[in-house]
Amino acid sequence: MLQTTTYFSRGATFCHSNLHSSSPPSSCDTFVALPPSSEGQRIIFGKNSDRPCDEVQEVVYFPARDYSPEEKVECTYIQIEQIAHTYAIVLSKPAWLWGAEMGANEHQVCIGNEAVWGRESADGEEALLGMDLVRLGLERADTAEKAVDVIAALLEMYGQGGSCMEDQSEFTYHNSFLISDRKEAWVLETSGKYWAAERVEEGYRNISNQYGITTKIDKEHPGMREYALSKGWWDGKSEFNFATVYSFLTTARIESAGTRYCEGKSLLEKRNGHITAEAMMDILRDKDSGINMEGMFMTTGSMVSVVPTNPTLPGVHYFTATPDPERSVFKPFVFVKNARDLKETSSPSFGPDDPVKKKPRFQSKPDRRHPLFVKHEVIAAKIESYKEKGQKITENLRQLEKETIKKMENILAVGVQQPDDYVNLFSECVQMELSVHSKG
């Protein structure tokens, strides 16, 4: 297997091929491809959410909504000011929290986030999680650049912090974000309330658990450089390199993320000029690279979005809602008027009795499995236990996915002619997946 070795020079990452590699790295990866790297004048966005193996990820839809003045929004840990209008969103999210690992909105803005660690301590009081910021960005921004501004303003006002796992381990981190719309993408990287952002106008880009913005900085916190100077991280004379200044010189986390980052970049390069939804799904399913993770931390949910640059055409957003994309089906969601709730992939609600809401938090862990997750557990066990039968089940699931993708091509080419035909699109695809499970 061709793998990569990563070298670090004060925050910069360099990749080259090697026939040997250390153990597979862990945590998430997010990708985007723009013309000319993608086919058909489309933006292709993809993300694997790598989380604790016992965590349930749900896929949920929230319609656009108006709010009265003085209303608040209850995020995972804190309450913040609500705005007058939020956009319709579809999210893939850990079932125990308010925010999301990834998602899209009705204006075809897509956002995914990654954990990053640097010189600035990630320990602190409960504030907004990076996953809260993903959801807030989608609810409040109709372009990728506006999402950068929304997240930056919320960071300044409320900060980021709090445990990112449903237990008492106090697992905390800062966040980077990959954000795309119909014309461009942005990488936004944060350290506490400080941040830098880079515009990506063509080609491809991927992010992992490391800082990747170097000297091309298109937006930034106004005090970001002065803060680095005051901490002795930058001399104020040399060219400012965000990754160099805000990263550790080297850590195990950064090294492992760098290896996986290079693997992801290599997989994009191999498909450069021909990146499609199917190509992105293949990347997310790749286990040799460590991108499709197994073990205590595993890929618990996956997303691929296809967004035409033509503003008259709809985007198609595919989600698995189940762990391991190799054993899952990417099912499409299209924003149409009167779109229905996604009940088969919505987890139970425990309201104010939820152990996440009670203090001290995380004293117990309820069963958050949604209907599709329950069925998926059974079929995954069969695939694991019976090789021949498992192979046949996987083939049937993949055939269903191919047929669905083919049908979506018509929407991407000519648009939605009868919106009412698609109000249950995702749920109908879930039912077809469950039918395959039942036959298995």
CORFENZI-V619704 format. One record per residue. SS is DSSP state (hx for helix, st for strand, lp for the rest). NEAR is the number of other ideal C-beta (glycine too) atoms within 8 Angstrom. D_FIRST is the distance of its C-alpha to the first C-alpha in whole Angstrom. Layout:
SS_NEAR_D_FIRST + SS_NEAR_D_FIRST
//
This chain:
lp_3_0 + lp_6_4 + st_13_6 + st_13_10 + st_9_13 + st_12_16 + st_6_20 + st_12_23 + st_6_26 + lp_8_29 + lp_15_27 + st_10_25 + st_13_21 + st_7_19 + st_11_16 + st_6_14 + st_6_10 + st_8_9 + lp_5_7 + lp_4_8 + lp_9_9 + lp_4_13 + lp_4_13 + lp_8_13 + lp_11_15 + lp_9_18 + lp_12_21 + lp_14_21 + st_14_20 + st_14_22 + st_16_22 + st_16_24 + st_12_25 + lp_14_28 + lp_8_29 + lp_6_28 + lp_12_25 + st_14_26 + lp_7_27 + lp_7_31 + lp_7_33 + st_12_31 + st_18_29 + st_17_26 + st_17_26 + st_15_23 + st_15_23 + st_14_22 + st_16_24 + st_12_23 + st_12_25 + st_9_27 + lp_10_26 + lp_3_30 + lp_12_30 + lp_11_32 + st_16_31 + st_14_34 + st_16_34 + st_11_38 + st_14_40 + st_10_43 + lp_6_45 + lp_8_47 + st_7_50 + st_6_53 + lp_9_54 + lp_5_57 + lp_4_58 + lp_4_57 + lp_7_55 + st_8_52 + st_8_48 + st_5_47 + lp_13_43 + lp_12_41 + lp_8_43 + lp_9_46 + st_6_48 + st_11_49 + st_5_51 + lp_8_50 + lp_8_50 + lp_5_53 + st_8_50 + st_11_46 + lp_13_44 + lp_11_43 + st_14_39 + st_15_37 + st_14_34 + st_16_32 + st_15_33 + st_13_33 + lp_11_36 + lp_8_38 + lp_12_38 + lp_8_40 + lp_15_37 + lp_11_34 + lp_16_30 + st_15_30 + st_16_32 + st_13_34 + st_15_38 + lp_8_41 + lp_9_40 + lp_13_37 + lp_16_36 + st_16_32 + st_14_31 + st_15_28 + st_16_28 + st_15_26 + st_12_27 + st_14_28 + lp_11_29 + lp_10_31 + lp_8_34 + lp_9_36 + lp_4_37 + lp_9_36 + lp_6_38 + lp_8_41 + lp_6_44 + lp_6_43 + lp_12_43 + st_19_40 + lp_15_37 + hx_16_34 + hx_16_34 + hx_13_38 + hx_17_37 + hx_18_35 + hx_15_38 + hx_14_40 + hx_15_39 + hx_17_38 + hx_11_42 + hx_11_44 + lp_14_42 + lp_7_42 + lp_9_40 + hx_13_37 + hx_9_39 + hx_10_41 + hx_17_39 + hx_13_38 + hx_10_42 + hx_12_42 + hx_13_39 + hx_13_41 + hx_8_44 + hx_12_43 + hx_14_42 + hx_7_45 + hx_7_47 + hx_9_45 + lp_11_42 + st_14_39 + lp_12_39 + lp_11_39 + lp_11_36 + lp_10_33 + lp_8_33 + lp_10_36 + lp_7_37 + lp_7_38 + lp_6_36 + lp_6_36 + lp_7_33 + lp_10_34 + lp_10_32 + st_14_33 + st_12_31 + st_14_29 + st_19_30 + st_19_28 + st_15_31 + st_15_32 + lp_14_35 + lp_9_36 + lp_5_36 + lp_11_33 + st_14_31 + st_17_32 + st_15_30 + st_13_32 + st_15_32 + st_15_34 + st_11_35 + lp_8_38 + lp_9_41 + st_12_39 + st_13_37 + st_13_36 + st_15_34 + st_10_33 + st_9_33 + st_12_31 + lp_6_32 + lp_7_30 + lp_9_26 + st_13_23 + st_10_23 + st_13_21 + st_11_22 + lp_14_21 + lp_13_23 + lp_12_24 + lp_12_27 + lp_11_26 + lp_12_29 + lp_10_30 + lp_7_33 + lp_6_33 + lp_11_36 + lp_7_38 + st_8_39 + st_10_40 + lp_10_42 + lp_4_45 + lp_7_45 + hx_12_41 + hx_10_42 + hx_7_45 + hx_9_44 + hx_12_41 + hx_11_43 + hx_6_46 + lp_7_43 + lp_5_42 + lp_8_39 + lp_10_40 + lp_5_42 + lp_5_44 + lp_3_43 + lp_5_40 + lp_4_38 + lp_10_37 + lp_11_33 + hx_16_33 + hx_14_30 + hx_10_31 + hx_11_34 + hx_15_33 + lp_13_30 + lp_8_30 + lp_6_29 + lp_6_26 + lp_7_25 + hx_5_23 + hx_8_23 + hx_14_22 + hx_12_20 + hx_12_17 + hx_13_19 + hx_14_18 + hx_16_14 + hx_17_14 + hx_17_16 + hx_12_14 + hx_14_11 + hx_15_14 + hx_10_16 + hx_12_13 + hx_12_13 + hx_15_17 + hx_8_17 + hx_6_15 + lp_10_18 + lp_10_20 + lp_7_24 + lp_7_23 + st_14_22 + lp_11_24 + hx_12_24 + hx_7_22 + hx_11_19 + hx_15_20 + hx_15_20 + hx_8_16 + hx_14_15 + hx_15_17 + lp_9_16 + lp_11_12 + lp_9_11 + lp_6_8 + lp_13_9 + lp_12_12 + lp_15_14 + lp_14_15 + lp_13_17 + lp_7_18 + lp_7_20 + lp_5_23 + st_10_22 + st_12_21 + st_15_21 + st_13_25 + st_17_25 + st_16_24 + st_16_26 + st_14_26 + st_16_29 + st_15_30 + st_14_33 + st_13_35 + lp_10_36 + lp_7_39 + lp_5_41 + lp_4_43 + lp_11_40 + lp_12_39 + lp_12_35 + st_13_33 + st_14_31 + st_14_29 + st_15_29 + lp_14_27 + lp_15_30 + lp_11_27 + lp_13_24 + lp_11_21 + hx_13_21 + hx_8_19 + hx_12_22 + lp_13_24 + lp_10_26 + lp_15_27 + st_13_30 + st_13_32 + st_15_35 + lp_14_38 + lp_10_40 + lp_11_44 + lp_5_47 + lp_7_48 + lp_12_44 + lp_8_44 + lp_6_43 + lp_14_40 + hx_7_41 + hx_11_38 + hx_15_36 + lp_10_39 + lp_10_39 + lp_7_42 + lp_5_44 + lp_7_46 + hx_5_48 + hx_5_50 + hx_6_49 + lp_11_45 + lp_11_44 + lp_10_43 + lp_7_46 + lp_10_48 + lp_3_48 + lp_6_47 + lp_10_44 + lp_11_41 + lp_6_44 + lp_5_42 + lp_6_40 + lp_8_41 + lp_4_39 + lp_10_38 + lp_8_36 + lp_15_37 + hx_8_37 + hx_13_34 + hx_14_32 + hx_9_34 + hx_10_34 + hx_13_30 + hx_9_30 + hx_9_31 + hx_12_29 + hx_11_26 + hx_8_27 + hx_12_28 + hx_12_25 + hx_6_23 + hx_6_26 + lp_7_26 + hx_5_23 + hx_6_25 + hx_10_28 + hx_12_25 + hx_8_23 + hx_9_26 + hx_14_27 + hx_11_24 + hx_8_24 + hx_11_28 + hx_13_27 + hx_8_24 + hx_8_27 + hx_12_30 + hx_11_28 + hx_8_27 + hx_8_31 + hx_14_32 + hx_12_30 + hx_7_32 + hx_8_35 + hx_12_34 + hx_8_34 + hx_7_37 + hx_14_38 + hx_12_36 + hx_7_38 + hx_6_41 + lp_8_42 + lp_10_43 + lp_5_46 + lp_6_47 + hx_9_46 + hx_7_48 + hx_7_45 + hx_12_42 + lp_11_44 + lp_7_42 + hx_10_39 + hx_14_36 + hx_11_38 + hx_8_39 + hx_12_35 + hx_14_35 + hx_9_37 + hx_10_36 + hx_13_32 + hx_11_35 + hx_8_36 + hx_12_33 + hx_12_32 + hx_6_36 + hx_6_35 + lp_10_32
//
